[in-house]
Amino acid sequence: MELAEAVRSVIRDRKTEKVIAEPLNPVKYTAEQVNSGDQIVKQAIADSGWAPFHYDRRQDGLAEPWRAWWLNQANCQSLAAILPQLIPDLKPGNKMPGLLSGCGSLTLFTWLPQPNEAGVESSKRERIDREHLAATAAAVQNFLLLLTAEGISNYWASGSLIQNHLFGTLKIPQEQILAAAIFAHYPHPLSPVEVIAGKHRKRRSPNTAWLQDVSIDV
Ligand SMILES: Cc1cc2nc3c(=O)[nH]c(=O)nc-3n(C[C@H](O)[C@H](O)[C@H](O)COP(=O)(O)O)c2cc1C
């Protein structure tokens, strides 16, 4: 397949798949399936870092504005098990325990806001922050496309519950802001799971509805 056609087809094939399993009966794979899925995901995280970024964030000797935090399946399932203790008022219908029990691994992409610096106007800082977030979203989309190309279905969740309640347990610095919690689902699970599509998947408009040619009158 021609390169552009291959890229186009991965972009169109990417779709949200929320995979849910019962916390008391978490998804099962062979050790081989887990190892192979983990390797693919780790490589995809590494490659996602080829995203563009505008500003050198200059923290910890790193220019990139994003960070990635990875939990393997065992850690996801441990987290699901202790969730009721960590969040006693978790609503009964909340999907987080089911998602943690159904995934092959979870990758959290965070970004680092600009520090308050003397002499830097807040409007400039906000603009730079928007670009840090945009760059991080580009890395996240790279990751989703690579997972899709590798046959690993995925789900981008905002993860506000993770940001608000679990950063301490996960040892993620509170200054970082969660951009994406990406649940990755390894192929051919050995136990039953529920699969839910993204709620807006079928609401896409034709591009003519949001694309306009611009012409300049001279
Ligand atoms: C920044 C971002 C945050 C998202 N957060 C959530 C979320 O918290 N819960 C959810 O159900 N879907 C979330 N989604 C996924 C969207 O629901 C999904 O992309 C949309 O329904 C379109 O479906 P598709 O991804 O299959 O095209 C998020 C997507 C993005 C880009």
The ligand as an SDF file (V2000), in Angstrom:
LIG
                    3D

 31 33  0  0  0  0  0  0  0  0999 V2000
   -9.2420   15.1230   24.9530 C   0  0  0  0  0  0  0  0  0  0  0  0
  -10.1920   13.9480   24.9180 C   0  0  0  0  0  0  0  0  0  0  0  0
  -10.7550   13.5010   26.0960 C   0  0  0  0  0  0  0  0  0  0  0  0
  -11.6780   12.4570   26.0740 C   0  0  0  0  0  0  0  0  0  0  0  0
  -12.2370   12.0500   27.2420 N   0  0  0  0  0  0  0  0  0  0  0  0
  -13.2160   11.1380   27.2260 C   0  0  0  0  0  0  0  0  0  0  0  0
  -13.8370   10.7520   28.4360 C   0  0  0  0  0  0  0  0  0  0  0  0
  -13.4210   11.1930   29.5340 O   0  0  0  0  0  0  0  0  0  0  0  0
  -14.8790    9.8830   28.3780 N   0  0  0  0  0  0  0  0  0  0  0  0
  -15.3060    9.3650   27.1740 C   0  0  0  0  0  0  0  0  0  0  0  0
  -16.2670    8.6010   27.1670 O   0  0  0  0  0  0  0  0  0  0  0  0
  -14.6830    9.6400   26.0020 N   0  0  0  0  0  0  0  0  0  0  0  0
  -13.6500   10.5220   26.0070 C   0  0  0  0  0  0  0  0  0  0  0  0
  -12.9870   10.8200   24.8540 N   0  0  0  0  0  0  0  0  0  0  0  0
  -13.2270   10.0180   23.6450 C   0  0  0  0  0  0  0  0  0  0  0  0
  -14.3670   10.5630   22.8170 C   0  0  0  0  0  0  0  0  0  0  0  0
  -15.6030   10.2580   23.4210 O   0  0  0  0  0  0  0  0  0  0  0  0
  -14.3230    9.9020   21.4160 C   0  0  0  0  0  0  0  0  0  0  0  0
  -13.1150   10.2640   20.7750 O   0  0  0  0  0  0  0  0  0  0  0  0
  -15.5180   10.3350   20.5660 C   0  0  0  0  0  0  0  0  0  0  0  0
  -16.6950    9.7450   21.0540 O   0  0  0  0  0  0  0  0  0  0  0  0
  -15.3850    9.9740   19.0970 C   0  0  0  0  0  0  0  0  0  0  0  0
  -15.2630    8.5800   18.9600 O   0  0  0  0  0  0  0  0  0  0  0  0
  -14.0090    7.9380   18.1870 P   0  0  0  0  0  0  0  0  0  0  0  0
  -12.7930    8.1990   19.0460 O   0  0  0  0  0  0  0  0  0  0  0  0
  -14.3390    6.4700   18.0810 O   0  0  0  0  0  0  0  0  0  0  0  0
  -13.9080    8.6020   16.8600 O   0  0  0  0  0  0  0  0  0  0  0  0
  -12.0340   11.8580   24.8480 C   0  0  0  0  0  0  0  0  0  0  0  0
  -11.4220   12.2950   23.6630 C   0  0  0  0  0  0  0  0  0  0  0  0
  -10.5100   13.3340   23.6960 C   0  0  0  0  0  0  0  0  0  0  0  0
   -9.8670   13.7970   22.4080 C   0  0  0  0  0  0  0  0  0  0  0  0
  1  2  1  0
  2  3  1  0
  2 30  2  0
  3  4  2  0
  4  5  1  0
  4 28  1  0
  5  6  2  0
  6  7  1  0
  6 13  1  0
  7  8  2  0
  7  9  1  0
  9 10  1  0
 10 11  2  0
 10 12  1  0
 12 13  2  0
 13 14  1  0
 14 15  1  0
 14 28  1  0
 15 16  1  0
 16 17  1  0
 16 18  1  0
 18 19  1  0
 18 20  1  0
 20 21  1  0
 20 22  1  0
 22 23  1  0
 23 24  1  0
 24 25  2  0
 24 26  1  0
 24 27  1  0
 28 29  2  0
 29 30  1  0
 30 31  1  0
M  END
$$$$
